[in-house]
Each structure stands twice: as structure tokens, then as C-alpha cells.
Amino acid sequence: MLKAVLFDLDDTLVDQEGAADAAVVAFAAEHGIHDVEVRRRWSAISAVHYGRYQRREVTFAEQRRARVRELLSLDVSDDDADDLFGGYLRRYEAGWTLFDDAVPALRRARSAGLAVVVLTNGDEEQQRRKLRLLGLEDEVSTLVASSSLPAGKPDQRAFRGALARVGVHASEALMVGDSLEDDVRGALRAGLGAVLVDRTGDGRAGHGRTNGVRTVSSLDDVTFGDTPRP
């Protein structure tokens, strides 16, 4: 019997990619970079260094500094790197928006009597601010951020930590997210059910084969009955 649904936050409920793309284009232009590939480069740089943070090889602040140094090809002090990243961050946070299907999905899950958990690989302080600014605080039962866990998704400890917060067994929970590896495969390895949200319909969210994985293009298509495991 399904008792809880875990939602990823960025690019599942919130258009994080859109905010990041717009922010980095403006930020880079301010520093004389008008490369048409800057969005792709920033995404690749961020994936590498944020992955290091999720494995606890660096701190949250260190991954931010590494990202901005690499993008701008600058060897600057930590304080200067923090100031530079702040210029990007202000634009990024100003661009946060919800997907139209986010709140209806959360409310359907709550109406079904389920515990609604946001499990995010983001920093807890930033993600709580995101929930507050976007009006999601009252729509979820709890937020669990990887910064308060031994490791982030797809590590099984992330899913176990989230389930422990609401007292639910893995077999009683469903994970909904946009990353095939972090959200779906990680959840399945931890014993949860899982749904992949691929909003583009071109498989970009998966970054790999999705055989046997339940995939939807919108949260409107997610149902909250018992979900079979592949």
C-alpha cells in the first residue's frame, strides 16, 4: 500500500534549468563572455562540481567557487569567487518559477492521504527558501535535502534518510523525478517505486535507456495508486 510520495524539486516541480540558463547568459555577458555555448558549458561544469559535492569530496561553498572559476577562467581568492558567484546567484534565484502541474500534483497526493516529501540534492537553506518564495511550504509534509544526509541521490542512504523522516518503508513509497540515474534508478535500487518525468519527450531527462521505467511527460499523468516495481 502506497503511503508516501517523494518528489524531486529542481526540474521536477521547479524550472531550475530555465532559471540557470537565463542567469548564466546574463552573468557571462557581464564578464565579457558572449559564447552561444555558455549555457551548455555552465551545465557541464555544474554537473561535474556538484557531483563532487554530492559525494562529499568538496563542500557546498567549494563547488560554487570551482564552478565560477572554471567558467570565467579565473584564479581568484575564495572571497572573490564567492562575490562572483553571488552575481550569478542573484539572477538565478530571481528566475525561479514553478511548473504549472506542480501544485496540482502535490495536492492530488495529499488528497490521497499520502505523506508528501521533497527529496532534493540541493542545499537545505536554499531549497527551503525556494519552497517559501514559490508558495510550496504548505503543500508538502517535509523537505529532506542532501546537505543534511550522508550522501545525495542516487545513493541509497538519501532515500532511506527521507523515508525515516516520515516513518515509511521503501515498499510503501514512490519517487517522482526528472533524473533517470539520481531519482529513478537510485529509488529502484533502494526498493521504492519510481516515475521518470521527461518533460521534453526526447529522452534528455533520462541520459540513458529507460527500458522498464514508467515515464510521463507531465506531473498531470502521475497517479498515486500502488505502483508496480519493474
Backbone as CSV, one residue per row, in Angstrom:
resi,resn,N_x,N_y,N_z,CA_x,CA_y,CA_z,C_x,C_y,C_z
1,MET,0.843,-1.205,0.000,0.000,0.000,0.000,0.873,1.249,0.000
2,LEU,0.580,2.168,-0.904,1.356,3.393,-1.000,1.024,4.329,0.160
3,LYS,2.085,4.808,0.847,1.901,5.709,1.979,2.600,7.053,1.806
4,ALA,3.579,7.111,0.917,4.327,8.360,0.744,4.784,8.508,-0.697
5,VAL,4.829,9.748,-1.149,5.411,10.046,-2.453,6.521,11.062,-2.251
6,LEU,7.677,10.769,-2.831,8.843,11.643,-2.752,8.989,12.353,-4.089
7,PHE,9.011,13.670,-4.055,9.206,14.458,-5.262,10.605,15.063,-5.255
8,ASP,11.294,14.962,-6.371,12.467,15.793,-6.593,11.976,17.233,-6.726
9,LEU,12.847,18.202,-6.483,12.429,19.606,-6.557,12.826,20.258,-7.878
10,ASP,14.126,20.328,-8.141,14.610,21.060,-9.309,14.374,20.290,-10.600
11,ASP,13.703,20.946,-11.533,13.341,20.416,-12.846,12.290,19.318,-12.778
12,THR,11.696,19.140,-11.592,10.508,18.298,-11.444,9.325,19.172,-11.035
13,LEU,9.497,19.925,-9.966,8.471,20.882,-9.531,8.801,22.310,-9.968
14,VAL,10.092,22.616,-10.014,10.573,23.969,-10.306,11.422,23.948,-11.576
15,ASP,11.256,24.963,-12.422,12.044,25.055,-13.654,13.428,25.603,-13.326
16,GLN,14.258,24.752,-12.770,15.608,25.131,-12.383,16.474,25.394,-13.607
17,GLU,16.354,24.550,-14.622,17.191,24.702,-15.813,16.930,26.036,-16.510
18,GLY,15.663,26.410,-16.609,15.338,27.686,-17.233,15.926,28.858,-16.468
19,ALA,15.850,28.797,-15.141,16.409,29.862,-14.310,17.923,29.926,-14.440
20,ALA,18.571,28.758,-14.446,20.028,28.711,-14.551,20.500,29.205,-15.911
21,ASP,19.806,28.807,-16.970,20.194,29.231,-18.317,20.126,30.747,-18.462
22,ALA,19.012,31.334,-18.043,18.859,32.783,-18.165,19.887,33.518,-17.311
23,ALA,20.137,32.994,-16.123,21.071,33.652,-15.210,22.492,33.622,-15.737
24,VAL,22.923,32.481,-16.260,24.319,32.376,-16.680,24.576,33.174,-17.955
25,VAL,23.587,33.291,-18.835,23.770,34.109,-20.033,24.011,35.563,-19.642
26,ALA,23.192,36.091,-18.736,23.350,37.479,-18.293,24.641,37.665,-17.499
27,PHE,24.939,36.700,-16.625,26.147,36.773,-15.804,27.395,36.736,-16.674
28,ALA,27.435,35.815,-17.631,28.601,35.691,-18.501,28.788,36.949,-19.347
29,ALA,27.691,37.490,-19.857,27.788,38.702,-20.675,28.374,39.855,-19.873
30,GLU,28.012,39.926,-18.595,28.549,40.973,-17.723,30.061,40.872,-17.621
31,HIS,30.579,39.657,-17.800,32.024,39.436,-17.710,32.663,39.246,-19.085
32,GLY,31.982,39.746,-20.113,32.562,39.760,-21.444,32.497,38.457,-22.206
33,ILE,31.686,37.522,-21.752,31.556,36.230,-22.428,30.216,36.198,-23.152
34,HIS,30.283,36.071,-24.474,29.064,36.048,-25.283,28.997,34.767,-26.106
35,ASP,29.588,33.735,-25.588,29.638,32.424,-26.237,28.234,31.822,-26.301
36,VAL,27.813,31.397,-27.492,26.478,30.800,-27.626,26.381,29.478,-26.876
37,GLU,27.529,28.909,-26.538,27.546,27.631,-25.836,27.646,27.792,-24.323
38,VAL,27.519,29.022,-23.823,27.770,29.246,-22.400,26.794,28.472,-21.521
39,ARG,25.555,28.329,-21.956,24.591,27.571,-21.149,24.989,26.111,-21.053
40,ARG,25.397,25.543,-22.185,25.823,24.143,-22.174,27.080,23.972,-21.329
41,ARG,28.033,24.906,-21.474,29.269,24.800,-20.690,28.986,24.905,-19.199
42,TRP,28.120,25.840,-18.814,27.784,26.004,-17.395,27.118,24.751,-16.845
43,SER,26.234,24.173,-17.624,25.563,22.947,-17.190,26.566,21.824,-16.982
44,ALA,27.516,21.689,-17.910,28.525,20.630,-17.794,29.451,20.883,-16.610
45,ILE,29.879,22.124,-16.447,30.738,22.484,-15.312,30.019,22.207,-13.998
46,SER,28.768,22.611,-13.928,27.995,22.427,-12.698,27.810,20.956,-12.376
47,ALA,27.557,20.141,-13.397,27.351,18.708,-13.174,28.584,18.066,-12.557
48,VAL,29.752,18.444,-13.035,30.995,17.867,-12.511,31.208,18.261,-11.056
49,HIS,31.154,19.540,-10.780,31.500,20.005,-9.433,30.390,19.733,-8.422
50,TYR,29.128,19.787,-8.866,28.052,19.456,-7.935,28.065,17.967,-7.627
51,GLY,28.456,17.158,-8.597,28.609,15.734,-8.336,29.667,15.471,-7.276
52,ARG,30.737,16.238,-7.308,31.782,16.099,-6.287,31.235,16.455,-4.907
53,TYR,30.380,17.480,-4.864,29.759,17.844,-3.590,28.846,16.732,-3.095
54,GLN,28.057,16.133,-3.974,27.153,15.058,-3.564,27.914,13.859,-3.015
55,ARG,29.125,13.652,-3.496,29.972,12.560,-2.982,30.781,13.012,-1.774
56,ARG,30.571,14.261,-1.346,31.226,14.852,-0.177,32.743,14.958,-0.360
57,GLU,33.162,15.158,-1.615,34.576,15.387,-1.896,34.944,16.850,-1.675
58,VAL,33.952,17.737,-1.775,34.139,19.169,-1.527,32.921,19.677,-0.771
59,THR,33.032,20.862,-0.206,31.889,21.467,0.479,30.975,22.158,-0.537
60,PHE,29.805,22.576,-0.068,28.865,23.281,-0.935,29.493,24.572,-1.450
61,ALA,30.159,25.318,-0.563,30.799,26.568,-0.978,31.934,26.310,-1.959
62,GLU,32.686,25.242,-1.748,33.815,24.939,-2.632,33.364,24.603,-4.046
63,GLN,32.241,23.890,-4.175,31.786,23.574,-5.530,31.319,24.837,-6.253
64,ARG,30.741,25.772,-5.518,30.336,27.035,-6.136,31.561,27.790,-6.654
65,ARG,32.592,27.855,-5.835,33.805,28.576,-6.239,34.448,27.922,-7.452
66,ALA,34.495,26.600,-7.443,35.106,25.879,-8.564,34.351,26.145,-9.861
67,ARG,33.041,26.207,-9.779,32.224,26.427,-10.977,32.484,27.805,-11.583
68,VAL,32.491,28.831,-10.748,32.650,30.177,-11.289,34.081,30.404,-11.766
69,ARG,35.066,29.828,-11.091,36.450,29.948,-11.546,36.630,29.304,-12.913
70,GLU,36.042,28.124,-13.093,36.194,27.429,-14.371,35.463,28.163,-15.487
71,LEU,34.257,28.626,-15.225,33.506,29.323,-16.272,34.238,30.572,-16.746
72,LEU,34.757,31.357,-15.798,35.398,32.627,-16.133,36.894,32.496,-16.365
73,SER,37.438,31.285,-16.186,38.881,31.036,-16.353,39.694,32.000,-15.499
74,LEU,39.318,32.091,-14.232,39.977,32.997,-13.306,40.555,32.231,-12.124
75,ASP,41.740,32.651,-11.695,42.348,32.110,-10.482,42.238,33.195,-9.415
76,VAL,41.147,33.143,-8.658,40.876,34.201,-7.687,40.750,33.600,-6.289
77,SER,40.809,34.461,-5.296,40.681,34.026,-3.906,39.283,33.491,-3.646
78,ASP,39.142,32.800,-2.521,37.823,32.289,-2.148,36.817,33.423,-1.991
79,ASP,37.230,34.506,-1.349,36.312,35.627,-1.141,35.858,36.221,-2.472
80,ASP,36.797,36.361,-3.394,36.438,36.917,-4.698,35.543,35.959,-5.474
81,ALA,35.829,34.670,-5.355,34.987,33.677,-6.031,33.572,33.702,-5.458
82,ASP,33.467,33.861,-4.143,32.143,33.955,-3.514,31.382,35.176,-4.029
83,ASP,32.086,36.304,-4.150,31.443,37.519,-4.653,30.980,37.336,-6.092
84,LEU,31.829,36.708,-6.899,31.469,36.467,-8.293,30.249,35.559,-8.393
85,PHE,30.260,34.490,-7.620,29.128,33.564,-7.684,27.845,34.254,-7.235
86,GLY,27.979,35.183,-6.294,26.807,35.920,-5.839,26.116,36.668,-6.964
87,GLY,26.891,37.158,-7.933,26.305,37.840,-9.074,25.456,36.916,-9.917
88,TYR,25.912,35.688,-10.062,25.103,34.681,-10.767,23.892,34.292,-9.929
89,LEU,24.127,34.081,-8.634,23.083,33.564,-7.752,21.883,34.494,-7.679
90,ARG,22.122,35.792,-7.630,21.008,36.745,-7.560,20.108,36.621,-8.790
91,ARG,20.701,36.466,-9.936,19.913,36.305,-11.164,19.188,34.963,-11.168
92,TYR,19.882,33.932,-10.715,19.303,32.588,-10.699,18.068,32.532,-9.797
93,GLU,18.186,33.045,-8.592,17.065,32.989,-7.651,15.891,33.843,-8.127
94,ALA,16.183,34.941,-8.806,15.108,35.792,-9.328,14.323,35.087,-10.433
95,GLY,14.915,34.060,-11.030,14.274,33.357,-12.131,13.517,32.107,-11.739
96,TRP,13.449,31.796,-10.450,12.742,30.578,-10.025,11.259,30.660,-10.386
97,THR,10.752,29.632,-11.028,9.321,29.536,-11.323,8.871,28.087,-11.182
98,LEU,7.606,27.918,-10.824,7.013,26.591,-10.726,6.506,26.132,-12.079
99,PHE,6.573,24.838,-12.331,5.844,24.277,-13.455,4.353,24.312,-13.119
100,ASP,3.531,24.493,-14.135,2.090,24.631,-13.912,1.459,23.397,-13.274
101,ASP,2.060,22.234,-13.503,1.471,20.994,-12.987,1.953,20.623,-11.592
102,ALA,2.826,21.458,-11.004,3.446,21.105,-9.724,2.446,21.088,-8.567
103,VAL,1.780,22.205,-8.331,0.860,22.287,-7.194,-0.297,21.305,-7.328
104,PRO,-0.921,21.168,-8.497,-1.986,20.165,-8.616,-1.528,18.752,-8.276
105,ALA,-0.316,18.398,-8.667,0.191,17.058,-8.353,0.395,16.879,-6.856
106,LEU,0.959,17.881,-6.211,1.158,17.804,-4.765,-0.178,17.675,-4.039
107,ARG,-1.157,18.428,-4.501,-2.467,18.387,-3.840,-3.182,17.063,-4.085
108,ARG,-3.013,16.472,-5.262,-3.606,15.155,-5.511,-3.012,14.121,-4.576
109,ALA,-1.701,14.197,-4.384,-1.040,13.247,-3.493,-1.526,13.424,-2.057
110,ARG,-1.649,14.658,-1.617,-2.140,14.914,-0.258,-3.582,14.458,-0.108
111,SER,-4.391,14.694,-1.134,-5.797,14.278,-1.078,-5.941,12.767,-1.018
112,ALA,-4.924,12.063,-1.534,-4.927,10.602,-1.478,-4.467,10.085,-0.121
113,GLY,-4.185,11.007,0.809,-3.775,10.621,2.152,-2.312,10.260,2.280
114,LEU,-1.500,10.702,1.318,-0.087,10.343,1.316,0.768,11.409,1.997
115,ALA,1.853,10.960,2.613,2.879,11.891,3.061,3.590,12.400,1.812
116,VAL,3.733,13.711,1.698,4.350,14.315,0.520,5.705,14.886,0.925
117,VAL,6.756,14.277,0.403,8.126,14.623,0.783,8.854,15.196,-0.427
118,VAL,9.578,16.271,-0.239,10.504,16.744,-1.263,11.889,16.239,-0.886
119,LEU,12.478,15.432,-1.757,13.836,14.920,-1.560,14.719,15.553,-2.625
120,THR,15.619,16.410,-2.194,16.403,17.209,-3.125,17.894,17.080,-2.863
121,ASN,18.667,17.139,-3.935,20.116,17.157,-3.800,20.643,18.566,-3.570
122,GLY,19.752,19.511,-3.364,20.163,20.882,-3.132,20.544,21.151,-1.688
123,ASP,21.048,22.344,-1.476,21.384,22.819,-0.135,20.100,23.128,0.626
124,GLU,20.009,22.691,1.876,18.749,22.811,2.612,18.293,24.258,2.759
125,GLU,19.191,25.147,3.119,18.796,26.547,3.311,18.228,27.136,2.021
126,GLN,18.921,26.897,0.916,18.456,27.440,-0.360,17.137,26.814,-0.793
127,GLN,17.004,25.498,-0.587,15.786,24.831,-1.030,14.580,25.199,-0.165
128,ARG,14.800,25.428,1.115,13.688,25.894,1.953,13.249,27.296,1.528
129,ARG,14.212,28.126,1.184,13.866,29.459,0.689,13.082,29.349,-0.618
130,LYS,13.458,28.404,-1.451,12.754,28.192,-2.718,11.302,27.796,-2.461
131,LEU,11.089,26.858,-1.542,9.720,26.460,-1.201,8.913,27.647,-0.699
132,ARG,9.537,28.447,0.161,8.827,29.586,0.752,8.467,30.627,-0.314
133,LEU,9.427,30.986,-1.149,9.190,32.025,-2.145,8.189,31.598,-3.209
134,LEU,8.130,30.296,-3.478,7.226,29.797,-4.512,5.905,29.288,-3.946
135,GLY,5.706,29.471,-2.640,4.428,29.118,-2.031,4.190,27.634,-1.862
136,LEU,5.256,26.864,-1.701,5.112,25.411,-1.585,5.211,24.894,-0.153
137,GLU,5.522,25.754,0.792,5.732,25.281,2.163,4.540,24.508,2.705
138,ASP,3.340,24.969,2.420,2.143,24.320,2.956,1.657,23.168,2.083
139,GLU,2.347,22.923,0.979,1.926,21.864,0.065,2.653,20.546,0.318
140,VAL,3.697,20.572,1.140,4.484,19.359,1.381,4.543,19.047,2.872
141,SER,4.709,17.764,3.172,4.816,17.339,4.571,6.178,17.678,5.143
142,THR,7.218,17.463,4.337,8.572,17.732,4.811,9.520,17.860,3.634
143,LEU,10.599,18.576,3.848,11.676,18.678,2.868,12.907,18.002,3.436
144,VAL,13.530,17.152,2.637,14.771,16.492,3.030,15.820,16.840,1.982
145,ALA,16.866,17.544,2.403,17.928,17.957,1.490,19.179,17.130,1.732
146,SER,19.907,16.882,0.664,21.094,16.034,0.786,22.148,16.648,1.693
147,SER,22.092,17.976,1.889,23.071,18.610,2.768,22.929,18.146,4.209
148,SER,21.781,17.547,4.555,21.576,17.029,5.911,21.707,15.509,5.962
149,LEU,22.184,14.908,4.874,22.309,13.452,4.772,23.760,13.072,4.498
150,PRO,24.115,11.796,4.716,25.489,11.366,4.446,25.886,11.486,2.983
151,ALA,24.906,11.411,2.077,25.169,11.497,0.641,23.881,11.869,-0.067
152,GLY,24.019,12.346,-1.292,22.846,12.696,-2.074,22.391,11.551,-2.953
153,LYS,21.258,11.756,-3.620,20.789,10.795,-4.613,21.860,10.657,-5.704
154,PRO,22.102,9.491,-6.247,21.324,8.248,-6.156,21.734,7.307,-5.024
155,ASP,22.588,7.759,-4.120,22.998,6.908,-3.006,21.759,6.461,-2.223
156,GLN,21.691,5.193,-1.902,20.518,4.661,-1.208,20.299,5.316,0.151
157,ARG,21.366,5.823,0.751,21.226,6.467,2.057,20.351,7.718,1.981
158,ALA,20.324,8.367,0.824,19.465,9.545,0.673,17.993,9.151,0.765
159,PHE,17.623,8.079,0.078,16.230,7.634,0.099,15.848,7.092,1.477
160,ARG,16.748,6.339,2.078,16.465,5.800,3.410,16.299,6.921,4.426
161,GLY,17.134,7.951,4.310,17.029,9.074,5.231,15.706,9.798,5.101
162,ALA,15.249,9.973,3.860,13.966,10.642,3.644,12.812,9.810,4.182
163,LEU,12.847,8.511,3.939,11.770,7.639,4.411,11.728,7.582,5.932
164,ALA,12.898,7.636,6.553,12.948,7.604,8.017,12.257,8.825,8.616
165,ARG,12.306,9.959,7.908,11.682,11.178,8.423,10.165,11.035,8.555
166,VAL,9.565,10.199,7.687,8.103,10.058,7.709,7.665,8.666,8.157
167,GLY,8.632,7.832,8.569,8.306,6.522,9.114,7.654,5.575,8.128
168,VAL,8.145,5.590,6.894,7.565,4.767,5.834,8.615,3.812,5.286
169,HIS,8.209,2.587,4.974,9.100,1.593,4.387,9.253,1.860,2.893
170,ALA,10.382,1.455,2.337,10.645,1.688,0.915,9.555,1.120,0.022
171,SER,9.025,-0.033,0.379,7.995,-0.672,-0.444,6.672,0.088,-0.422
172,GLU,6.567,1.082,0.463,5.345,1.877,0.593,5.497,3.274,0.000
173,ALA,6.569,3.486,-0.780,6.870,4.829,-1.261,7.121,4.860,-2.763
174,LEU,6.846,6.013,-3.347,7.044,6.264,-4.772,7.915,7.499,-4.933
175,MET,8.941,7.421,-5.794,9.792,8.561,-6.112,9.411,9.101,-7.476
176,VAL,9.255,10.423,-7.567,8.921,11.081,-8.828,10.001,12.119,-9.116
177,GLY,10.703,11.980,-10.241,11.767,12.923,-10.543,12.175,12.924,-11.993
178,ASP,13.012,13.897,-12.362,13.388,14.076,-13.763,14.704,13.415,-14.138
179,SER,15.435,12.866,-13.178,16.726,12.248,-13.469,16.616,10.733,-13.439
180,LEU,16.963,10.097,-14.556,16.905,8.641,-14.623,17.838,8.014,-13.599
181,GLU,19.038,8.551,-13.474,20.007,7.958,-12.552,19.738,8.375,-11.112
182,ASP,19.696,9.674,-10.850,19.597,10.144,-9.466,18.262,9.801,-8.821
183,ASP,17.176,10.031,-9.538,15.851,9.834,-8.956,15.320,8.419,-9.148
184,VAL,15.322,7.948,-10.386,14.637,6.696,-10.694,15.478,5.473,-10.365
185,ARG,16.655,5.378,-10.953,17.475,4.191,-10.676,17.881,4.135,-9.211
186,GLY,18.191,5.291,-8.639,18.531,5.315,-7.222,17.388,4.822,-6.368
187,ALA,16.173,5.277,-6.676,14.998,4.855,-5.912,14.739,3.364,-6.069
188,LEU,14.838,2.872,-7.289,14.585,1.447,-7.522,15.589,0.582,-6.778
189,ARG,16.853,1.010,-6.773,17.863,0.238,-6.031,17.577,0.249,-4.535
190,ALA,16.940,1.315,-4.059,16.609,1.412,-2.632,15.289,0.732,-2.292
191,GLY,14.596,0.207,-3.298,13.368,-0.539,-3.055,12.077,0.235,-3.208
192,LEU,12.154,1.485,-3.674,10.962,2.294,-3.896,10.416,2.048,-5.301
193,GLY,9.163,2.447,-5.524,8.673,2.581,-6.879,9.185,3.891,-7.442
194,ALA,9.090,4.085,-8.764,9.637,5.308,-9.343,8.942,5.671,-10.645
195,VAL,8.842,6.976,-10.879,8.307,7.517,-12.125,9.284,8.572,-12.633
196,LEU,9.665,8.469,-13.906,10.543,9.448,-14.544,9.704,10.522,-15.222
197,VAL,10.008,11.778,-14.941,9.333,12.902,-15.589,10.240,13.423,-16.699
198,ASP,9.842,13.191,-17.945,10.602,13.644,-19.115,9.758,14.678,-19.845
199,ARG,9.915,15.933,-19.464,9.048,16.990,-19.985,9.291,17.289,-21.458
200,THR,10.488,17.035,-21.950,10.803,17.363,-23.340,10.343,16.284,-24.307
201,GLY,10.173,15.066,-23.813,9.771,13.975,-24.678,10.870,13.462,-25.577
202,ASP,12.104,13.951,-25.374,13.198,13.500,-26.237,14.215,12.650,-25.496
203,GLY,13.871,12.260,-24.273,14.761,11.387,-23.514,15.891,12.095,-22.811
204,ARG,15.964,13.435,-22.903,17.081,14.142,-22.273,17.112,13.939,-20.772
205,ALA,15.943,13.812,-20.181,15.900,13.650,-18.725,16.532,12.344,-18.302
206,GLY,16.478,11.357,-19.206,16.967,10.049,-18.829,18.460,9.901,-18.883
207,HIS,19.092,10.505,-19.897,20.522,10.325,-20.100,20.869,8.836,-20.123
208,GLY,20.053,8.062,-20.788,20.307,6.623,-20.866,19.044,5.887,-21.253
209,ARG,19.129,4.584,-21.350,17.990,3.773,-21.739,16.957,3.743,-20.620
210,THR,15.689,3.855,-20.992,14.628,3.905,-19.992,13.767,2.656,-20.024
211,ASN,14.307,1.563,-20.570,13.541,0.325,-20.647,13.006,-0.067,-19.275
212,GLY,11.706,-0.349,-19.211,11.116,-0.826,-17.969,10.811,0.251,-16.962
213,VAL,11.101,1.513,-17.292,10.857,2.617,-16.367,9.581,3.340,-16.772
214,ARG,8.686,3.524,-15.822,7.472,4.280,-16.113,7.845,5.737,-16.343
215,THR,7.464,6.286,-17.495,7.843,7.640,-17.886,6.608,8.450,-18.242
216,VAL,6.557,9.693,-17.766,5.461,10.606,-18.093,6.053,11.913,-18.596
217,SER,5.268,12.665,-19.349,5.729,13.961,-19.846,5.237,15.111,-18.981
218,SER,4.338,14.820,-18.055,3.773,15.844,-17.177,3.401,15.218,-15.843
219,LEU,3.479,16.008,-14.787,3.030,15.529,-13.483,1.536,15.258,-13.475
220,ASP,0.819,15.834,-14.438,-0.613,15.560,-14.544,-0.880,14.081,-14.809
221,ASP,0.118,13.391,-15.360,-0.053,11.983,-15.724,0.355,11.016,-14.617
222,VAL,0.832,11.546,-13.498,1.246,10.685,-12.388,0.027,10.345,-11.541
223,THR,-0.181,9.055,-11.323,-1.255,8.606,-10.439,-0.636,8.101,-9.149
224,PHE,-1.404,8.106,-8.104,-0.866,7.775,-6.794,-1.507,6.542,-6.184
225,GLY,-1.843,5.588,-7.050,-2.215,4.269,-6.561,-0.950,3.457,-6.366
226,ASP,-1.088,2.188,-6.006,0.083,1.336,-5.851,0.787,1.220,-7.193
227,THR,2.086,1.468,-7.218,2.869,1.459,-8.444,3.749,0.229,-8.486
228,PRO,3.600,-0.636,-9.501,4.412,-1.841,-9.567,5.875,-1.532,-9.805
229,ARG,6.740,-2.353,-9.267,8.170,-2.208,-9.492,8.567,-2.986,-10.740
230,PRO,9.416,-2.408,-11.609,9.850,-3.130,-12.800,10.583,-4.406,-12.416
